[in-house]
Amino acid sequence: MKLLKTIDKVLAAFGNIKAMERTHVDTYTEDLIAKIKGVKIAESEYGQLFVSFQSLANYEFLNATILSGTNIKTFNGSSLIFAEDGKETIFLSDTKEIESDYSNISNRWLTKISFVINDNDKKMMLEQRFDKVFLNYKKKSLPMQKSN
């Protein structure tokens, strides 16, 4: 393995783009991961969900940050579903284009998505009146349970 890394460094020095990408250390995304704003409300083996709230022009926004091993990339938006005892609360993303940032240091993806919510929804999240959370995008789902 050490020989391959040395070869990559030599190729990168000669201008090989793929070798440069493999040897690049992404400190920017790793710094974002270390400074995630908000409270962790859900987690699973697939990822963690952090939330913070923001008020803009009389609208309340949920800023969700997902830290996972999955690259989330879509041009059709996503939905965040909070489930408890057969009752579901569904939020649709504020923007349609969503793209994750990758950190090759920790081998994780950081995704930021915003949702329009109301005061009752905010209260439900802060009081953790849910059992499971699902982030749905494309035809995929990222399941999580309430964090302790």
Order of alpha helices (4+ residues) and beta strands (2+ residues): alpha-alpha-alpha-beta-beta-beta-beta-beta-beta-beta-beta-beta-alpha-beta-beta
